[in-house]
Amino acid sequence: MVPVTRLDGREVVVNAELIETLEATPDTVITLTTGRRLVVREPVERVIERVVAYRRRILAPAGGPGGAGASCAPASPAPAAGSTGHEDGDPR
C-alpha cells in the first residue's frame, strides 16, 4: 500500500499491486488496472520510490531487515514422523 495526496490535500492509500501506469501531465496521474485514475500531488519519481519501498518490504525474507517477521515461518523444517531428526539415526 502506497500513501499519496490528492490535489485537494486528502491523503489516500493506493494498492501498489493495482498500479498500471504513472504519468506526469504536469500533475501525476495514477491509472489502476481497474481503469480508475487518480491525480495526486507527488511527482512520479516519489510514487515510484514508495512503490519500490513497499515491494521491498513485502518481498524481504521473513525476519530479515524489513521482513514480514520471524514468527511467521519456522526456523527449520520439523522432522518427519518417527524420525529422530538426525540423518544417521543417532538420537543424541
Number of C-alpha atoms within 10 A of each C-alpha: 16 18 14 21 15 14 14 9 10 9 13 14 10 16 13 18 13 15 17 13 11 19 13 14 9 9 14 20 19 22 17 18 12 9 11 10 15 17 19 22 18 18 16 18 12 12 20 15 12 16 20 14 15 17 15 14 16 14 12 14 15 17 14 11 11 15 14 16 13 12 9 9 12 9 9 6 8 9 10 8 7 6 11 13 15 10 8 7 9 8 9 6
